[in-house]
Amino acid sequence: MRLLSYFATPRKGILTCVHTHRRTIVRKVLASAAFLTLSLVPAFAFAAVIDPSLVPDGTYVVKVEKVEDAQHALVVMDNGVETTLVAAGSVTFTSIKANDTVKVSLLKGKVPVFRVQ
């Protein structure tokens, strides 16, 4: 009778401990992967170039990354967003170069006036 009661009672053996330890490791790895993924998502969101017509009208200080031609310049705004500015009217971007800081006015996604700082 005593032998039956020994096998009937649940025992915590080496296999149960190993299984619990593995489960703990898997939880930690999954939690770390989730944290890393969620922390990198905002960085990737700013990597895309947005349409300048989505930027509200106003005056902005931007840093020039590349002047594509006389009418287009790729810039980075203060908040880290990249956009391609389009010159309006008789304005041209021939006087600016990469790494210049420029104060621009945006009106309906176009630059009617700017000043190199």
C-alpha positions in Angstrom: 0.0 0.0 0.0 2.8 2.3 0.8 4.4 1.8 -2.6 1.2 2.8 -4.4 0.9 6.0 -2.4 4.5 6.9 -3.3 3.7 6.8 -7.0 0.3 8.4 -6.7 1.6 11.6 -5.1 3.0 14.1 -7.5 6.8 14.6 -7.1 8.9 17.4 -8.4 11.7 15.7 -10.2 14.6 16.9 -12.3 12.5 16.8 -15.5 9.9 19.2 -14.0 12.6 21.6 -12.8 14.3 21.6 -16.3 10.9 22.2 -18.0 10.2 25.1 -15.6 13.7 26.6 -16.2 13.3 26.4 -20.0 9.9 28.1 -19.8 11.4 30.9 -17.8 14.2 31.4 -20.3 11.7 31.4 -23.2 9.6 34.1 -21.4 12.7 36.2 -20.9 13.8 35.9 -24.5 10.3 36.7 -25.8 10.0 39.7 -23.5 13.4 41.0 -24.6 12.5 40.6 -28.3 9.2 42.4 -27.8 10.9 45.3 -26.0 13.6 45.6 -28.7 11.0 45.5 -31.5 8.8 48.1 -29.8 11.7 50.4 -29.1 12.9 50.3 -32.8 9.5 50.9 -34.4 9.6 54.7 -33.9 13.1 54.9 -35.4 11.9 53.1 -38.6 8.8 55.3 -38.8 10.9 58.4 -39.3 13.1 56.9 -42.0 10.4 57.4 -44.7 10.3 60.6 -46.7 7.0 62.4 -46.3 5.1 64.5 -48.8 5.7 68.2 -48.2 2.0 69.0 -48.7 1.4 67.1 -45.4 3.5 69.5 -43.5 1.4 72.4 -42.1 2.0 75.9 -43.6 4.5 77.9 -41.7 8.2 78.8 -41.2 10.7 76.0 -40.4 14.4 75.6 -39.8 15.7 72.6 -41.7 19.0 70.9 -42.5 19.8 70.2 -46.2 20.8 66.6 -46.9 21.0 66.8 -50.7 20.1 69.3 -53.4 18.6 67.1 -56.2 18.2 69.9 -58.7 17.4 73.7 -58.8 13.8 73.0 -57.8 14.1 70.1 -55.3 16.0 69.7 -52.1 16.0 66.8 -49.6 15.9 68.1 -46.1 15.5 66.9 -42.5 13.2 68.9 -40.2 13.8 69.6 -36.5 11.7 66.6 -35.5 13.7 64.2 -37.6 11.3 63.9 -40.5 12.7 63.9 -44.0 10.9 65.6 -46.9 11.7 66.8 -50.4 11.0 70.6 -50.7 9.8 72.0 -54.0 10.7 75.6 -54.9 7.8 77.8 -56.0 7.9 80.6 -58.6 11.3 82.1 -59.3 12.9 80.5 -56.2 15.8 78.0 -56.9 17.9 75.9 -54.5 21.2 76.6 -56.4 22.6 78.7 -53.6 22.4 76.0 -51.0 24.4 72.8 -50.5 24.4 69.7 -48.3 24.6 70.3 -44.5 23.4 73.9 -44.8 20.9 75.1 -42.2 18.0 76.9 -44.0 15.0 78.8 -42.8 12.1 78.0 -45.2 8.5 79.1 -45.5 6.1 76.4 -46.6 2.9 77.3 -48.4 0.8 74.3 -49.6 3.9 72.1 -49.8 6.0 74.6 -51.8 8.8 77.0 -50.8 8.0 80.6 -51.9 11.0 82.0 -49.9 14.0 80.7 -47.9 17.1 82.1 -46.2 20.4 80.3 -45.5 21.5 80.7 -41.9 
